[in-house]
Amino acid sequence: MSVLHESFNALAGRLADFDCIIDTRSPAEYAEDHLPGALNLPVLSDTERAEVGTLYRQRSPFEARKVGAALVARNIARHIETDLMGHPKDWRPLVYCWRGGERSASMAHILARIGWRTTQLAGGYKGYRRAVIEAVDALAPRLQYRVLCGPTGSGKSHLLRALAAEGAQVLDLEALALHRGSVLGTWPDARRQPSQRAFESALWLALANLRPGEPVYVEAESRKIGDLRVPISLAEALRSGVCVEVELEFAERVRLLLEDYAHLIAAPDELRTRLGYLTERHGRSVVAAWVDLVDAARWESLVSALLCMHYDPAYRRSLGQHFPAAGGAPRIAVARADEEGFRRAARALRASWSSSHRPEGVLG
């Protein structure tokens, strides 16, 4: 049996037709990013790939191909004996490597000779990556964004989740980036942020599943979320969106932040370290005073001080730089920072836009 060769653009709408997507690249390549749902069955490990590459450069391509072929054959045999042996005759795999070269060709050839209807991704991951970048740039400007603005602790992320629960379309950039976008914004479960490529792959999937004719609610973000960059096409589209200011009383903001950042309160050494990153902006004496509050476990005082001295001024600067039209934006008032308070605000926001296409005055 022969191997079919198709590009990602030709297959993008048919990925679900395959029973399995096999990434034959090394584990490190796979970890950085991969096709959605792909299974990593490397034909060369990270160490083997480095060894073959060194042999290719230092001795000869021919010697490298001999050693590489032996390694690839053994690894493919192991995958067939373990991961693939139980599949039926009508099983349909899609196989790819970095650019549709020897690694995926070797795997695809053997799978096809067994009798499985095998497709090799022409252009490999490199072609997929190019298609993702093009798709994000094409999809981002087509959507109708409703941009939630508001200072730190006003509950924008909570309101996004409430909007999603109410059936609204939501693009949660911080959830995709695994970061809350500030020096203290690490994710609660301590997961590392994805790579830039993996973030853009997740962003492509999210954008592709949004309907252009309906509003998309999104939180106002700068170009960077932690270590990740928001693609220029999306950043510019968000700046053209319709803004709404989320309002929450100061005391409620403090209470909400104490809940959201409980993981840092439980790790005071990590909190002290992160506060130290603010020394250049605020000076040693100010940061030392904040650290004293940590030492004394005066959490409400610490959060209040950080809001007044750091986060609120930073928000005003960022808003003027990235969303200048937000100054006259309508407001949505959240009565209380709990599930019911955000659900009520979400309903009011959706109802206002449904009836008038734009909220007016203060809602909630």
Order of alpha helices (4+ residues) and beta strands (2+ residues): beta-alpha-beta-alpha-beta-alpha-alpha-beta-alpha-beta-alpha-beta-alpha-beta-alpha-alpha-beta-beta-beta-alpha-beta-alpha-alpha-alpha-alpha-alpha-alpha-alpha-beta-alpha-beta
